[in-house]
Amino acid sequence: MATTMTRAQVQNFDFNEMDCGPEETTFRLFAPATAKKVVVRIYKEGIGGKPLKTVVMKATPLGAGQEGAIWTAVVKGNLLGRFYTFDTGHGETPGVFAKAVGVNGQRAAIVNMVNSFPDDWCCDQHPVIKSPADLVVYELHHRDFSIARPDAKYPGKFLALTEPWAIEHLKQLGVNAVHILPSYDYGSVDETRLNEPQYNWGYDPVNYNVPEGSYSTDPYDPLCRIREFKQMVQALHKAGIAVILDVVYNHTYDIDHSNFQRTFPDYYYRKEIVNGKLSNSKYSNGSGCGNETASEKPMMRRFMIESVKYWFNEYRIDGFRFDLMGCHDIETMNEIRKAVDQIDPSIFIYGEGWSAGQCALPTEQLGVKANISQMPGIAAFSDEMRDALRGPFSDDNIPGWLGIGSTTTDNKEELSSLKESIKFGIVGAINHPQIDMSKVNYSKTPWANEPTQMMAYVSCHDDMCLVDRLMASVIDKGNHTSQFSNLNSQLKEELIRLNLLAQTAVFTSQGVPFMLSGEELLRNKKGVHNSFESPDSINHLDWDNLQRYPQVFKYYQDLIALRQHHPAFRLGDADLVRKHLEFLPSPACTVAFRLKNYAGRDDWRDIIVILNASREAQKVSIPKGMYTVVCQDGEINEQSTSKIFGRTVSVNPQSALIIHN
Ligand code: CA
């Protein structure tokens, strides 16, 4: 064996920490060269009991100028079915890249991955989605989605998404990508107590490369969670639905107990910069969760690249949503894009283009929204459009443009000015001659090169869901005691109108549309703003709402279908958007635009979309002609034969009008 690893070997390091063969198993760990002793312990069980064996590992230093060493040990015998931990002197850890674990992810497991393949896994195929513009992303938490579904066989589990009712619902709605909230092994749910209701979003990673045990039917069996995760992917793929994984490489639950820290203290984290100097003791906290990882370090960068590749290769994941992407450096994100392009360029990558605190890297190096133009093939969420529609993230009670018609709104002029930010969201955050960037809320320059670099949305798991936000800021402003179910029918109707109007902006945007699971069921979280550990009673989807508010589901369904049937809404190219999308002059409480001249080779020559947030009908001038009305007053009918003729149209209160000729 070489005495040091070459630079190329380091650059290709694949974090393969365990190779099991019938006669021997090789263990490898990237750990400090200076560690006094590194051992691997072999166990019979995933939890409890004494080690069967403790084996001392040997170091191969990395090349000159590189931190750390690769520690290896070869253990004789067939170890299949055993568990193991590493110990570099900082407590036991399954390593940083365990691929199978026992309960609560404390020990890594030695399994044969072939035994995790569901039937016909080899025939699994990624859904064909030609352009990210064609995606309709549905953001879902496993437990929210299925825990209260009366006919669910596997409530709260990965397997719920294999059940006919679930697949049918998603297909009926028309979404073609499910973005699953953290589904890697996280720490905040105790997998040994699954008979008790426990809830967490899961933004507290433990083992990045293993599915979460509490979503499996048996967290003690290392193969179970792996197999059931794959069954889920397989069932969604069969239905033509892509699976997008929420990846949280930017922080770990804590530092002291994390696998990173136990394996290689301080390597994976950034420290604060104090007076221009790197602090020895203070960890930087750009994640707002107490720490931030150091993507710019060679092995952290490799870790992220290898992890993304692994989820693609082993689990056939179709896309990745990077939590707090603004904590990662641009170079790493571009390296990830490059690595996935070599496997499958259709893998979609997007992230939160911000951090949750000050990072210990200069902003110009970070994957923030303002730097998206330097990250081709990577998209970010548009808070411009989101907050212009619903109101600022900093105060749940302040309305956005949607509240312009409400009698409780006293700042109508300010709300009128948000129109420009909605227009910015409609074009997909690109440069467009009709957008006055000086009037856009958060960004003063367009940040996307292509419209597919912008995620269009009005709500996600963070902050209030749409119903609650409209309650707090418009419908029931200042009256926090009331809940949606207590509203009188008139107010309920108004809320529904605004809800549908908001999503019409999202789904007619040239960005990539994204919705929170349950919005189609008029979900509410009883006003809870940060429900990351709230009980099921707050977070669960109320499936009875399908019957209570069928018009809501119907509108979402028809709206998604309208987008999918008409390429004009998803041009996917900045030049085409500039060529075909033209805003029409209209009052401030309205946004009006035309997709003209068979945009995207659409069947319809010109499509006019007018959003009216006012409580009064609004008149808007349009190019003279005979038009067919396909969306009016909260109803969509693509086959409609209802015609209007003339130079002006009247748009009903708090609703969208879509016409074509
Ligand atoms: Ca776990």
Residues whose N, C-alpha, C, O or C-beta is under 5 A from the ligand:
A	BS01	CA	N104 D185 Y186 G187 V189 E212 G213
